[in-house]
Amino acid sequence: MVYGGDMMRIAINGCGIAGPALAFWLRKAGHDVVLFEQAPALRTGGYVIDFWGLGYDLVEKMGLLPQLKERAYFTKEMRIVDDNGRRVTGMNTEALAAAAGDRMMTIARGDLAAVLFDALGDGDHRFGVSVTQVDDRGDDVVIGLSDGSEERVDLLVGADGLHSKVRELVFGAESKWERPMGCHVAAVEVDGYPQRDDDVYVLHGGVRRQVARATLRDGKSILLFILRSDLLPDGEPVGLDAQRAALQHAFGDMQWEVPDMLRHVQEAQTLYFDRVSQIHLDRWTTGRVALLGDAAACASLLAGEGSGLAITEAFVLAGELTAHGDDVQAALATYERRLRPFLKDKQKGATGFVGFFAPATRLHWWLRDVGVTLAGHPAVSKLFLGRFMRDEFDLPTYPALEA
């Protein structure tokens, strides 16, 4: 079904970060792209992320950096407080920015997704519709959709996140590939939270659990809860009411602002709640189906760089598809060969962050605070944070994407 020249019809399931980034580059190269998204509209809210590295470089290449800076926050301090709100330790987060060459920002994930999607302009974007069946016939792929229709395309890309439907349909059940990290996370955006510290990320917690808050614009705040999964009394809760009850059970005896935070959770109409996991697949591509972003190699929310990695993967996949013309198999094989060592290393590094967000014992808790204190010293931050903030991957050059 390859169109005239090397142009292909490509379907992308998922309209978060990876999907729109891939669509941007594919359309730039002249491909016909359709985006499907299960949600009825672009998702907003969620949580805030630190954004740097190759992802930052690529949004600049896309011409989107000014729009992102308008929506970004430039956090100056990470502060850990005790039960009474007194500062225990912390660090000047400008050290992180310096380690990233002052090319770093904090931004709501929903804002990043919106900027990427808006950059697509008009196009074939179908909200409330998602892939439910896949028939890879060798020369093309027939996909069944949730609205009962079918589409015939040259390539299907699953960019539908940690709980990817495309991965389930083509590669098998999620349980085969998921590696839970023993934590769950919840995030909620609230209006009118009374305590506000501009440009400060405030944390409080102890053994096996932690809460945090950050001040947003327009009177909004983001509240974050991280806990060891064994603190959930009945396993993973399903549905808003069960999730509210689980957080109340796990955090209800904490002090500081936690009672007020939990009251806001009870009033919230939407709540992000999920387990923290990685995805380890034997391969990310087969036939005319490819996985991208968290669907392929989720490093976990705690890694802190998932959005940047997704944008990087999207650029490389689009570049290889343009570089190999109608040889889809060669393009997919090169995409995976280039990125797999890099992403495997990122996944390995992310496993150490569980101990920061939910220390297993009081000793680990104390060591975490000592580490934060040390990281606040310029010499230490330059040595260790510099290594953490570097992406050991050289972006390939793709002439078709540079034009």
C-alpha positions as CSV (number, residue, x, y, z in Angstrom):
1,M,0.0,0.0,0.0
2,V,3.0,2.3,-0.2
3,Y,2.0,5.6,-1.8
4,G,3.7,7.3,-4.7
5,G,7.4,7.8,-4.0
6,D,8.3,6.7,-0.5
7,M,5.2,8.3,1.2
8,M,3.4,5.9,3.5
9,R,0.1,5.9,5.4
10,I,1.0,5.6,9.1
11,A,-1.3,5.1,12.0
12,I,-0.3,6.1,15.5
13,N,-2.3,4.9,18.5
14,G,-1.8,7.4,21.4
15,C,-1.8,11.2,21.6
16,G,0.4,11.9,24.6
17,I,4.0,12.9,24.1
18,A,5.5,10.2,21.8
19,G,2.6,10.1,19.3
20,P,2.4,13.8,18.4
21,A,6.2,14.1,18.3
22,L,6.4,11.2,15.8
23,A,3.5,12.7,13.8
24,F,5.4,16.0,13.6
25,W,8.5,14.5,12.0
26,L,6.6,12.1,9.8
27,R,4.5,14.8,8.3
28,K,7.6,17.0,7.8
29,A,9.0,14.2,5.7
30,G,5.8,14.0,3.6
31,H,4.1,10.9,5.1
32,D,0.3,10.6,5.6
33,V,-0.4,10.2,9.3
34,V,-3.5,9.5,11.3
35,L,-3.5,9.8,15.1
36,F,-5.9,7.8,17.3
37,E,-6.6,8.6,21.0
38,Q,-8.8,6.7,23.3
39,A,-9.6,9.7,25.5
40,P,-12.3,12.1,24.2
41,A,-10.0,15.1,24.3
42,L,-6.3,15.9,24.8
43,R,-5.4,15.0,28.4
44,T,-4.5,17.8,30.7
45,G,-3.2,18.0,34.3
46,G,-1.4,14.9,35.6
47,Y,2.0,15.9,37.1
48,V,4.9,18.1,36.5
49,I,8.2,16.9,34.9
50,D,11.7,18.1,34.7
51,F,12.6,18.5,31.0
52,W,16.2,18.5,29.7
53,G,18.7,16.6,27.5
54,L,18.0,15.3,24.0
55,G,14.2,16.0,24.4
56,Y,15.0,19.7,25.1
57,D,17.3,19.8,22.0
58,L,14.7,18.3,19.8
59,V,11.8,20.6,20.8
60,E,14.2,23.4,20.0
61,K,14.8,21.8,16.6
62,M,11.1,21.6,16.1
63,G,10.8,25.4,16.8
64,L,8.7,24.9,19.9
65,L,11.1,26.0,22.7
66,P,9.5,29.5,23.0
67,Q,6.0,28.1,23.5
68,L,7.3,25.7,26.1
69,K,9.2,28.4,28.0
70,E,6.0,30.4,28.2
71,R,4.3,27.6,30.1
72,A,7.4,26.4,32.0
73,Y,8.4,26.8,35.6
74,F,12.0,27.4,36.7
75,T,12.2,25.8,40.1
76,K,14.9,27.2,42.3
77,E,14.8,24.9,45.3
78,M,13.9,21.4,46.4
79,R,13.1,21.5,50.1
80,I,12.5,18.6,52.5
81,V,10.5,19.5,55.6
82,D,9.6,17.8,58.9
83,D,6.2,17.3,60.6
84,N,6.1,21.0,61.5
85,G,7.1,22.3,58.1
86,R,10.6,23.2,59.2
87,R,13.3,22.7,56.6
88,V,15.4,19.6,57.2
89,T,17.6,19.8,54.1
90,G,17.3,20.6,50.5
91,M,19.2,21.8,47.5
92,N,19.4,24.7,45.1
93,T,18.0,23.1,42.0
94,E,19.8,25.7,39.9
95,A,22.7,23.2,40.3
96,L,20.7,20.7,38.2
97,A,20.1,23.4,35.6
98,A,23.8,24.2,35.5
99,A,24.6,20.5,35.1
100,A,22.3,20.5,32.1
101,G,24.0,23.6,30.6
102,D,21.1,25.8,31.7
103,R,18.9,23.9,29.3
104,M,16.3,22.7,31.7
105,M,12.7,23.5,32.7
106,T,9.9,22.2,34.8
107,I,6.6,21.9,33.0
108,A,3.3,20.2,33.4
109,R,3.2,17.1,31.3
110,G,-0.2,18.2,29.9
111,D,1.3,21.5,28.8
112,L,4.1,19.7,27.0
113,A,1.6,17.4,25.2
114,A,-0.5,20.4,24.2
115,V,2.4,22.3,22.7
116,L,3.4,19.2,20.7
117,F,-0.1,18.5,19.5
118,D,-0.8,22.2,18.6
119,A,2.3,22.1,16.4
120,L,0.6,19.5,14.2
121,G,-2.0,22.0,13.0
122,D,-4.9,20.5,11.0
123,G,-4.7,16.8,10.3
124,D,-6.3,13.5,10.8
125,H,-6.7,13.3,14.6
126,R,-9.4,11.1,16.0
127,F,-10.2,11.5,19.7
128,G,-12.5,8.9,21.4
129,V,-11.3,6.3,18.9
130,S,-8.5,3.7,19.5
131,V,-7.1,0.5,17.9
132,T,-8.8,-2.7,19.1
133,Q,-7.6,-5.2,16.5
134,V,-4.5,-5.6,14.4
135,D,-4.1,-7.8,11.3
136,D,-0.5,-7.5,9.9
137,R,-0.7,-8.9,6.4
138,G,2.9,-8.4,5.4
139,D,2.4,-5.7,2.8
140,D,0.1,-3.6,5.0
141,V,-1.8,-3.6,8.3
142,V,-5.6,-3.7,8.7
143,I,-6.5,-2.1,12.1
144,G,-9.9,-2.4,13.7
145,L,-11.1,0.6,15.6
146,S,-13.3,1.1,18.7
147,D,-15.9,2.9,16.6
148,G,-16.4,-0.3,14.5
149,S,-14.5,1.0,11.4
150,E,-11.3,-0.4,9.8
151,E,-8.2,1.3,8.4
152,R,-5.6,-0.1,6.0
153,V,-2.1,1.4,6.6
154,D,1.5,0.8,5.8
155,L,2.6,0.9,9.5
156,L,1.0,0.9,12.9
157,V,2.9,2.6,15.8
158,G,1.8,2.0,19.4
159,A,2.6,5.2,21.3
160,D,-0.1,4.4,23.9
161,G,1.9,4.4,27.1
162,L,2.8,2.0,29.9
163,H,-0.5,0.1,29.5
164,S,-0.3,-0.1,25.7
165,K,-3.2,-1.7,23.9
166,V,-1.2,-2.2,20.7
167,R,1.6,-4.0,22.7
168,E,-1.1,-6.3,24.2
169,L,-2.6,-7.1,20.8
170,V,0.7,-7.8,19.0
171,F,3.2,-8.7,21.6
172,G,1.1,-10.3,24.3
173,A,-0.2,-9.6,27.8
174,E,1.4,-6.7,29.8
175,S,2.3,-9.1,32.6
176,K,4.9,-10.7,30.3
177,W,6.9,-7.5,29.9
178,E,6.1,-5.4,33.0
179,R,8.5,-5.2,35.9
180,P,6.8,-3.4,38.8
181,M,9.2,-1.4,41.0
182,G,7.2,-1.8,44.2
183,C,5.7,1.6,44.3
184,H,2.5,3.4,43.4
185,V,2.1,7.1,42.6
186,A,-0.9,9.5,42.7
187,A,-1.0,13.1,41.5
188,V,-3.8,15.6,41.5
189,E,-4.1,19.2,40.4
190,V,-6.1,21.4,42.8
191,D,-7.4,24.9,42.9
192,G,-6.9,27.2,45.9
193,Y,-4.5,25.1,47.9
194,P,-3.6,27.5,50.7
195,Q,0.1,26.9,51.2
196,R,2.1,28.2,48.2
197,D,5.9,28.4,47.8
198,D,6.7,29.8,44.3
199,D,9.6,28.1,42.5
200,V,10.0,25.6,45.4
201,Y,9.4,21.8,45.2
202,V,8.4,20.9,48.8
203,L,8.7,17.2,50.1
204,H,7.7,15.6,53.3
205,G,7.7,11.9,54.3
206,G,9.4,9.1,55.9
207,V,9.8,5.3,55.6
208,R,8.1,3.9,52.5
209,R,6.0,6.9,51.6
210,Q,6.3,10.6,50.7
211,V,4.2,13.5,49.7
212,A,5.2,16.6,47.7
213,R,3.6,19.8,46.3
214,A,4.5,22.4,43.8
215,T,2.9,25.7,43.1
216,L,1.4,26.3,39.6
217,R,-0.1,29.3,37.9
218,D,-3.7,30.6,38.2
219,G,-4.0,29.6,41.8
220,K,-3.4,25.9,41.1
221,S,-1.1,23.4,42.9
222,I,0.0,19.9,42.1
223,L,0.0,17.4,44.9
224,L,2.0,14.2,44.6
225,F,1.8,11.0,46.7
226,I,4.4,8.1,46.4
227,L,4.1,5.0,48.4
228,R,5.5,1.4,48.6
229,S,2.9,-0.9,47.1
230,D,2.6,-3.0,50.2
231,L,1.0,-0.1,51.9
232,L,-2.1,-0.6,49.8
233,P,-4.5,-2.6,52.0
234,D,-6.3,-4.4,49.2
235,G,-3.9,-4.4,46.3
236,E,-4.2,-1.9,43.5
237,P,-7.4,0.2,43.8
238,V,-9.7,0.5,40.8
239,G,-11.9,3.6,40.4
240,L,-11.8,7.1,42.0
241,D,-13.5,6.2,45.2
242,A,-11.2,3.2,45.9
243,Q,-8.1,5.3,45.1
244,R,-9.1,8.0,47.4
245,A,-9.7,5.5,50.2
246,A,-6.3,3.8,49.5
247,L,-4.5,7.2,49.9
248,Q,-6.4,8.0,53.1
249,H,-5.4,4.6,54.5
250,A,-1.7,4.9,53.5
251,F,-1.2,8.6,54.5
252,G,-4.0,9.3,57.0
253,D,-1.7,9.3,60.0
254,M,0.9,11.7,58.7
255,Q,1.4,15.2,59.9
256,W,2.5,18.5,58.2
257,E,0.0,19.5,55.6
258,V,-1.0,15.9,54.7
259,P,-4.5,16.1,56.3
260,D,-5.3,19.2,54.2
261,M,-3.8,17.5,51.1
262,L,-6.0,14.4,51.6
263,R,-9.1,16.7,51.9
264,H,-8.3,18.1,48.5
265,V,-7.9,14.6,47.1
266,Q,-11.4,13.7,48.4
267,E,-12.8,16.7,46.6
268,A,-11.0,16.2,43.3
269,Q,-13.0,14.9,40.3
270,T,-9.9,13.5,38.6
271,L,-6.9,11.7,40.0
272,Y,-3.8,10.2,38.4
273,F,-3.1,6.9,40.1
274,D,-0.8,4.1,38.8
275,R,1.8,1.7,39.7
276,V,5.5,2.5,39.0
277,S,6.8,0.0,36.4
278,Q,9.3,-0.6,33.7
279,I,8.7,-2.4,30.4
280,H,11.3,-4.8,29.1
281,L,10.5,-6.3,25.7
282,D,12.6,-8.7,23.7
283,R,11.9,-6.5,20.7
284,W,9.9,-3.4,20.0
285,T,9.0,-4.1,16.4
286,T,7.5,-6.9,14.4
287,G,6.3,-6.9,10.8
288,R,4.7,-3.6,10.2
289,V,4.0,-2.8,13.8
290,A,6.4,-0.7,16.1
291,L,6.2,0.5,19.7
292,L,7.4,3.9,20.9
293,G,8.0,5.6,24.2
294,D,6.7,4.0,27.3
295,A,4.9,1.3,25.3
296,A,8.3,0.1,24.2
297,A,10.8,0.7,27.0
298,C,9.2,2.6,29.9
299,A,11.9,3.6,32.3
300,S,9.3,4.6,34.9
301,L,7.8,7.8,36.1
302,L,10.5,8.1,38.8
303,A,13.2,8.2,36.1
304,G,12.4,11.9,35.5
305,E,13.2,11.8,31.8
306,G,10.4,9.7,30.2
307,S,9.0,12.6,28.0
308,G,12.4,13.5,26.7
309,L,13.2,9.9,25.9
310,A,9.9,9.6,24.0
311,I,10.6,12.6,21.9
312,T,14.1,11.2,21.1
313,E,12.7,7.9,20.1
314,A,10.1,9.6,17.9
315,F,12.8,11.5,16.0
316,V,14.9,8.4,15.4
317,L,12.0,6.3,14.3
318,A,10.8,9.0,11.9
319,G,14.3,9.5,10.6
320,E,14.9,5.9,9.9
321,L,11.6,5.5,8.1
322,T,12.6,8.4,5.8
323,A,16.2,7.2,5.4
324,H,15.1,3.7,4.3
325,G,12.4,4.6,1.9
326,D,9.9,1.8,1.4
327,D,12.1,-0.8,3.2
328,V,10.1,-0.7,6.4
329,Q,11.8,-3.7,7.9
330,A,15.3,-2.2,7.6
331,A,14.0,1.1,9.1
332,L,12.5,-0.6,12.1
333,A,15.5,-2.8,12.7
334,T,17.9,0.3,12.7
335,Y,15.6,2.3,14.9
336,E,15.7,-0.5,17.5
337,R,19.4,-1.1,17.1
338,R,20.3,2.5,17.6
339,L,18.2,3.1,20.7
340,R,18.1,-0.1,22.7
341,P,21.5,0.2,24.5
342,F,20.7,3.8,25.4
343,L,17.3,3.1,26.8
344,K,18.4,0.0,28.6
345,D,21.0,2.1,30.4
346,K,18.3,4.7,31.3
347,Q,16.1,1.9,32.7
348,K,19.0,0.6,34.8
349,G,19.7,4.0,36.2
350,A,16.0,4.6,37.1
351,T,15.8,1.7,39.5
352,G,17.9,3.6,42.1
353,F,15.2,6.3,42.4
354,V,12.8,4.2,44.4
355,G,14.9,4.6,47.4
356,F,14.9,8.4,47.1
357,F,11.1,8.7,46.8
358,A,10.1,5.9,49.2
359,P,13.1,4.9,51.5
360,A,12.7,1.3,52.7
361,T,14.0,1.9,56.2
362,R,14.9,4.8,58.6
363,L,18.5,4.3,57.6
364,H,17.7,4.7,54.0
365,W,15.7,7.8,54.9
366,W,18.6,9.3,56.7
367,L,21.0,8.4,53.9
368,R,18.7,10.0,51.4
369,D,18.7,13.3,53.3
370,V,22.5,13.2,53.6
371,G,22.7,12.7,49.9
372,V,20.5,15.7,49.2
373,T,22.6,17.8,51.5
374,L,25.8,16.8,49.7
375,A,24.3,17.3,46.3
376,G,23.7,21.0,47.3
377,H,27.5,21.6,47.3
378,P,28.7,22.9,43.9
379,A,31.7,20.5,43.7
380,V,29.6,17.5,44.5
381,S,26.8,18.5,42.2
382,K,29.1,19.1,39.3
383,L,30.7,15.7,39.7
384,F,27.6,13.6,40.2
385,L,24.7,15.6,38.7
386,G,26.7,16.3,35.6
387,R,26.9,12.5,34.9
388,F,23.2,12.1,35.6
389,M,22.1,15.0,33.4
390,R,24.1,13.8,30.3
391,D,22.5,11.7,27.6
392,E,25.0,9.3,26.2
393,F,23.5,9.2,22.8
394,D,24.4,11.0,19.6
395,L,21.4,12.0,17.5
396,P,21.7,10.8,13.9
397,T,21.4,13.3,11.1
398,Y,18.5,12.8,8.8
399,P,18.5,15.1,5.7
400,A,14.8,14.7,5.1
401,L,14.0,16.0,8.6
402,E,16.5,18.9,8.4
403,A,14.9,20.5,5.3
